[in-house]
Amino acid sequence: MVGQLILGLSILVGLHELGHLLAAKAFGMRVEQFSIGFPPKIWGKKFGDTEYSFGMIPLGGFVKISGMIDESLDVKSMHAAPEPYEFRSKPAWQRLIVMMGGIIVNVALGIVIFIGFKYTQGDTYLSKRELNKYGIVAYELGESIGLKTGDRILNINGKDYKSFRDLFSPAVLLSSDGHFTVDRNGERITIPIPNDFVDKFAEENNAQKFIYYRLIFDVGAVFEGSPADLGGLQVGDRIRALNGTEIKYYDQLQSSMDTLAGAEITLLIDRSNVQKKLNIQVNEEGKIGFQVNRLNEISTIKYTFAESIPLGAELAFSIVWDNIKGFKKIFSGEVSASKSLSGPIGIAKIFGGTWDWQRFWRITGMLSMVLAFMNFLPIPALDGGHVVFLTWEMITGKKPSDVFLEIAQKIGMILLITLTGYAILNDIIKLF
């Protein structure tokens, strides 16, 4: 988990700062330092005018460009006359491109990652048609808003949808006054989605307590020495009944087994179109020891590289729009900031405790777009703050004074440190 966090942040921060560095050097600006991670310094080496280094605190990074008031707050050199190689001596449009360099690289990285996913993985999903053959399983969180097992979901917010995962996409969870329209035993019912539902959904493990599709199944594997193995269950068997009660879906078997821990059960199974009864002793955990083979029809779409480009870009930018919606809900008071904001611990938990390269790159792509969005916010000390001041200078022809920029940078640093501290403290509170 920690390894993935450090590698992911190193890639994101390194490329972000590289965007600033390359833009600065392209316009003849001197870059004094390029660092991945914050001091104390672990390693550094100087090439030309620039020292390249790694810092011990892997939660960010920086480039130090001569003649620029930045997070180092080194303003002594600003009292001397500007040198031709300094940031402050260059035209405003060049300085604007330099400040946008990191954001542009992060956006490009996110888009490239998601284009790659679309091209190599395509889309694998359970279609609306297949979902509504059998309906959903509503768990605790789903039931809390009025959904029931067996419901067939007809539309979301009055609009059609494509796949099962659309039912809990950010666009749905972050919508205002959203609703599901369901078919319940032939009756059309509207189920409102509470405006603060994303708060509950985001709580740890609550995503698994929402809804799932009803599994039709047979036996995919039997664990050696398990009650199922000892009772004669075999790969490919279809379970038709449990103690005389019909079983069509896995959730029916699962809910029944939860009440039968330690008991002996009778399973009616279908094996090569021949029905048999098996007597099996359930263990104390309410399990018999077999793996499910899912028989629901899963759809797969493969895309050409040309098709993947707009689809990957659309997916990448949807993350930005979702963040905008999320901030809107936070500022309107519809959702709690403490439940919505995460620091490094929360991000590490998103990566998970096992190394999965596909998941790693998907999360890294998402974080790259989030980092671009966050850096574009008009807060002094962030790239977006510099962009605001430079845009003002380009429109009015008046450059903010160095004293003003220094004060703004200090205020921005205080805001960022406060926000970072809040996020880390929030992560720690969530752990307990």
C-alpha positions in Angstrom: 0.0 0.0 0.0 2.8 2.4 1.0 4.9 1.4 -2.0 2.1 2.1 -4.4 1.3 5.5 -2.8 5.0 6.5 -3.0 5.4 5.3 -6.6 2.1 6.9 -7.7 2.9 10.3 -6.1 6.5 10.2 -7.4 5.2 9.7 -11.0 2.5 12.4 -10.7 4.6 15.0 -8.9 7.8 14.2 -10.9 5.9 14.7 -14.2 4.0 17.8 -12.9 7.3 19.5 -11.9 8.9 18.4 -15.1 6.2 20.3 -17.0 7.2 23.5 -15.2 11.0 22.8 -15.7 10.7 22.1 -19.4 8.6 25.1 -20.1 10.9 27.3 -18.0 14.0 26.1 -19.8 12.3 26.5 -23.2 12.0 30.2 -22.5 15.5 30.5 -21.3 14.7 30.7 -17.5 17.2 29.3 -15.1 15.9 26.4 -13.0 17.9 26.2 -9.8 16.4 23.0 -8.3 14.1 20.2 -9.3 12.9 18.0 -6.4 10.6 15.0 -6.0 9.6 15.0 -2.4 10.1 17.7 0.2 13.3 18.2 2.4 15.3 16.9 4.1 17.1 15.9 0.9 18.0 12.2 0.4 20.0 12.5 -2.8 20.9 15.2 -5.2 23.1 15.9 -8.2 23.7 19.0 -10.2 23.6 19.1 -14.0 24.3 22.5 -15.5 22.4 25.1 -13.6 19.9 22.7 -12.0 20.2 20.4 -9.0 18.0 17.3 -9.3 17.1 15.7 -6.0 14.8 13.5 -4.0 13.3 14.6 -0.6 12.5 12.4 2.3 8.8 13.5 2.5 7.1 12.0 -0.6 4.0 14.1 -0.5 4.9 16.6 -3.2 7.8 18.3 -4.9 8.9 21.6 -6.4 11.0 23.4 -9.0 12.8 26.5 -8.0 13.0 29.0 -10.9 15.3 32.0 -10.5 13.4 35.3 -10.0 10.1 33.7 -8.9 8.4 34.1 -5.6 7.4 30.5 -4.8 6.9 28.2 -1.8 10.5 28.6 -0.8 9.7 32.3 0.1 13.3 33.2 -0.9 12.8 36.9 -1.7 16.3 38.2 -1.0 17.3 37.9 -4.7 14.2 39.9 -5.7 15.7 43.1 -4.4 18.4 43.1 -7.1 17.8 44.2 -10.7 16.2 41.4 -12.8 18.5 39.2 -14.8 17.6 38.2 -18.3 17.4 34.5 -17.3 14.9 35.2 -14.4 11.3 34.3 -14.3 10.3 37.9 -13.5 12.1 39.4 -16.5 10.1 37.3 -19.0 6.9 38.3 -20.8 3.7 37.5 -18.9 2.5 35.0 -21.6 5.7 33.0 -21.1 5.4 33.0 -17.4 1.8 31.9 -17.8 2.8 28.9 -19.9 5.4 28.0 -17.3 2.8 28.0 -14.5 0.4 26.0 -16.6 3.1 23.5 -17.6 2.5 21.1 -14.6 -1.2 21.1 -15.0 -1.0 20.5 -18.8 1.4 17.5 -18.2 -1.0 16.0 -15.5 -4.0 16.3 -17.8 -2.0 14.8 -20.7 -0.9 11.9 -18.4 -4.4 11.2 -17.3 -5.7 11.2 -20.8 -2.9 8.9 -22.1 -3.6 6.4 -19.2 -7.3 6.3 -19.9 -6.8 6.0 -23.7 -4.5 3.1 -23.0 -7.1 1.4 -20.8 -9.8 1.9 -23.5 -7.5 0.5 -26.2 -6.0 -2.5 -24.3 -9.0 -3.4 -22.0 -12.0 -2.1 -23.9 -15.2 -2.1 -21.8 -16.4 -5.2 -19.9 -19.7 -4.8 -18.2 -23.1 -6.3 -17.2 -25.6 -4.7 -19.5 -28.9 -3.2 -18.4 -30.7 -5.9 -20.3 -28.9 -8.7 -18.5 -29.2 -6.9 -15.1 -33.0 -6.6 -15.5 -33.4 -10.3 -16.4 -33.0 -11.1 -12.7 -33.0 -7.7 -10.9 -30.7 -6.5 -8.1 -29.7 -7.6 -4.7 -30.3 -4.7 -2.2 -28.1 -4.8 0.8 -28.3 -2.6 3.9 -27.4 0.7 2.3 -29.6 0.0 -0.7 -32.5 -0.9 1.5 -32.0 2.3 3.5 -33.1 4.4 0.5 -36.0 2.2 -0.5 -34.5 -0.4 -2.9 -35.5 -4.0 -2.6 -34.0 -7.3 -3.8 -35.5 -8.2 -7.1 -36.1 -4.6 -8.2 -35.4 -4.0 -11.9 -33.9 -0.6 -12.4 -35.5 1.1 -15.5 -33.7 4.4 -15.5 -31.6 6.8 -13.5 -32.7 10.4 -13.1 -35.3 9.8 -15.8 -32.5 8.8 -18.3 -31.6 5.5 -19.8 -28.3 3.8 -18.8 -26.0 1.2 -20.3 -24.5 -1.0 -17.5 -24.8 -2.1 -13.9 -21.9 0.1 -12.8 -23.7 3.2 -14.1 -26.0 2.8 -11.1 -23.3 3.9 -8.6 -21.2 6.1 -10.9 -20.0 9.5 -9.5 -22.4 11.2 -11.8 -25.3 9.5 -10.0 -24.0 9.7 -6.5 -23.2 13.4 -6.9 -26.4 14.4 -8.6 -28.9 16.7 -6.8 -32.4 15.4 -6.4 -31.5 12.2 -8.2 -33.7 9.1 -8.4 -34.0 5.5 -9.6 -37.1 4.4 -11.4 -37.7 0.7 -10.7 -40.0 -2.1 -11.7 -41.1 -3.9 -8.6 -43.4 -6.9 -9.4 -44.9 -5.0 -12.3 -45.3 -1.7 -10.5 -43.3 1.3 -11.5 -41.8 3.1 -8.4 -39.6 6.1 -8.0 -36.8 5.8 -5.4 -35.2 9.2 -4.4 -31.4 9.3 -4.0 -30.8 11.5 -0.9 -28.5 14.5 -1.6 -26.1 13.4 1.1 -26.1 9.7 -0.1 -22.5 10.0 -1.4 -21.4 10.6 2.3 -22.8 7.3 3.3 -21.6 5.5 0.2 -18.0 6.8 0.7 -17.8 5.4 4.3 -15.4 2.5 4.5 -16.9 -0.8 3.2 -20.3 0.8 2.5 -19.9 0.5 -1.3 -20.3 -3.3 -0.7 -23.4 -2.7 1.3 -25.3 -0.9 -1.5 -26.5 -3.2 -4.4 -25.3 -6.0 -6.6 -26.7 -7.9 -9.5 -28.4 -11.2 -8.8 -26.0 -14.0 -9.6 -27.1 -17.1 -11.5 -24.4 -19.7 -10.8 -23.0 -23.1 -10.7 -20.1 -24.6 -8.7 -16.8 -23.3 -10.1 -14.4 -24.9 -7.7 -14.6 -27.1 -4.5 -12.0 -26.6 -1.9 -10.2 -29.8 -0.9 -11.2 -31.2 2.5 -14.1 -28.7 2.8 -17.6 -29.7 3.9 -18.7 -29.4 0.2 -15.8 -31.7 -0.9 -16.6 -34.2 1.9 -20.3 -34.1 1.0 -19.7 -34.9 -2.7 -20.3 -31.5 -4.3 -18.5 -31.2 -7.7 -17.5 -28.6 -10.2 -20.3 -27.8 -12.6 -23.1 -28.8 -10.2 -26.2 -26.5 -10.2 -27.8 -26.0 -6.8 -31.6 -26.2 -7.2 -32.8 -26.3 -3.6 -31.6 -26.0 0.0 -33.6 -28.0 2.6 -36.5 -28.1 0.2 -36.5 -24.4 -0.6 -35.9 -23.4 -4.2 -32.5 -21.7 -5.0 -32.3 -19.6 -8.2 -29.8 -17.0 -7.2 -26.6 -16.9 -5.1 -28.0 -14.3 -2.7 -30.8 -16.8 -1.8 -28.2 -19.4 -0.9 -26.0 -16.9 0.9 -28.8 -15.5 3.1 -30.0 -19.0 4.0 -26.5 -20.2 4.9 -26.0 -17.3 7.3 -28.6 -18.9 9.5 -27.4 -22.5 9.3 -23.9 -22.3 10.8 -23.0 -25.7 12.3 -26.1 -27.4 10.9 -26.4 -30.3 8.4 -28.2 -29.3 5.2 -29.6 -31.1 2.2 -28.8 -29.7 -1.2 -30.7 -30.7 -4.3 -28.2 -30.4 -7.2 -28.4 -30.8 -10.9 -25.4 -32.7 -12.3 -25.4 -33.2 -16.1 -29.3 -33.0 -16.1 -29.5 -35.6 -13.3 -30.8 -34.4 -9.9 -29.1 -35.7 -6.7 -29.4 -34.9 -3.0 -26.3 -34.2 -1.0 -26.1 -34.0 2.8 -23.4 -31.5 3.9 -22.3 -30.3 7.3 -22.1 -26.4 7.3 -19.0 -25.1 9.2 -19.2 -22.7 12.1 -18.7 -19.7 9.8 -21.8 -20.6 7.8 -19.8 -21.8 4.8 -19.4 -25.2 3.0 -16.3 -24.4 0.9 -16.9 -23.8 -2.8 -16.3 -21.1 -5.3 -19.1 -19.6 -7.5 -18.9 -19.7 -11.3 -21.0 -16.7 -12.5 -23.3 -17.6 -15.4 -24.6 -14.0 -16.1 -23.8 -12.8 -19.6 -20.9 -10.3 -19.5 -20.6 -7.9 -22.5 -17.2 -6.9 -23.9 -16.5 -4.1 -26.4 -13.0 -3.7 -27.9 -12.0 -0.4 -29.4 -9.5 0.7 -32.1 -6.8 3.1 -31.1 -8.7 5.9 -33.0 -11.9 5.1 -31.1 -10.0 5.0 -27.8 -8.8 8.6 -28.0 -12.1 10.4 -27.6 -13.4 7.8 -25.1 -10.2 8.0 -23.0 -10.3 11.8 -23.0 -14.0 11.8 -22.1 -13.3 9.5 -19.2 -10.4 11.6 -17.9 -12.3 14.8 -18.0 -15.4 13.2 -16.3 -13.2 13.0 -13.2 -12.7 16.7 -13.3 -16.4 17.4 -13.6 -17.1 14.9 -10.8 -14.7 16.8 -8.6 -16.4 20.1 -9.4 -19.8 18.5 -8.5 -18.2 17.2 -5.3 -16.9 20.6 -4.2 -20.3 22.2 -5.0 -22.0 19.7 -2.6 -19.4 20.4 0.1 -19.8 24.2 -0.2 -23.6 23.9 -0.3 -23.5 21.8 2.9 -25.1 18.7 1.3 -22.1 16.5 2.1 -19.6 16.5 4.8 -16.1 17.8 4.1 -14.7 15.4 6.7 -16.1 12.4 4.9 -15.3 13.6 1.4 -11.7 14.8 1.8 -8.8 12.3 2.1 -5.1 12.8 2.7 -2.2 10.4 2.0 -3.6 7.6 4.3 -6.9 7.7 2.5 -5.2 7.7 -0.9 -3.0 4.7 0.1 -6.1 2.8 1.1 -7.6 3.4 -2.4 -4.5 1.7 -3.9 -5.2 -1.3 -1.6 -2.9 -3.7 0.1 -2.1 -5.9 -2.9 -0.1 -4.9 -6.0 -2.3 -4.8 -9.1 -0.7 -2.9 -12.0 -4.1 -2.4 -13.8 -5.6 -0.9 -10.6 -2.4 1.1 -9.9 -2.5 2.8 -13.3 -6.2 3.4 -13.2 -5.9 5.1 -9.8 -2.8 7.0 -10.9 -4.7 8.3 -14.0 -7.6 9.4 -11.8 -5.2 11.1 -9.3 -3.4 12.9 -12.2 -6.6 14.5 -13.2 -7.5 15.4 -9.6 -4.0 16.9 -9.1 -4.5 19.0 -12.3 -7.8 20.2 -11.0 -6.6 21.0 -7.5 -3.6 22.9 -8.8 -5.8 25.0 -11.1 -7.8 26.3 -8.1 -7.2 30.1 -7.7 -5.4 29.8 -4.4 -2.1 31.6 -3.9 0.8 29.2 -3.7 -0.9 26.9 -6.1 -0.4 27.1 -9.9 -3.9 28.5 -10.2 -3.1 31.4 -8.0 -0.2 32.4 -10.2 -2.4 32.0 -13.2 -4.9 34.5 -11.8 -2.2 37.1 -11.1 -0.6 36.6 -14.5 -4.0 36.8 -16.3 -4.7 40.0 -14.4 -1.3 41.4 -15.5 -2.0 40.5 -19.2 -5.4 42.1 -19.1 -4.6 45.3 -17.3 -0.9 45.6 -18.2 -0.2 46.1 -14.5 2.1 43.6 -12.7 1.3 42.9 -9.0 4.1 44.2 -6.7 6.6 41.7 -5.3 5.4 42.6 -1.8 1.8 41.7 -2.8 3.0 38.4 -4.3 5.0 37.6 -1.2 2.1 38.2 1.1 -0.3 36.2 -1.2 2.2 33.3 -1.3 2.4 33.3 2.5 -1.4 33.3 2.9 -1.6 30.5 0.3 1.0 28.4 2.1 -0.9 28.8 5.4 -4.1 27.7 3.7 -2.4 24.7 2.1 -0.7 23.6 5.3 -4.0 23.9 7.2 -5.9 21.9 4.5 -3.2 19.3 4.4 -3.1 19.0 8.2 -6.9 18.7 8.2 -6.9 16.0 5.6 -4.2 14.0 7.5 -6.0 14.4 10.8 -9.2 13.4 9.1 -7.5 10.2 7.8 -6.3 9.4 11.3 -9.8 9.9 12.8 -11.3 7.6 10.1 -8.8 4.8 11.1 -10.4 4.7 14.6 
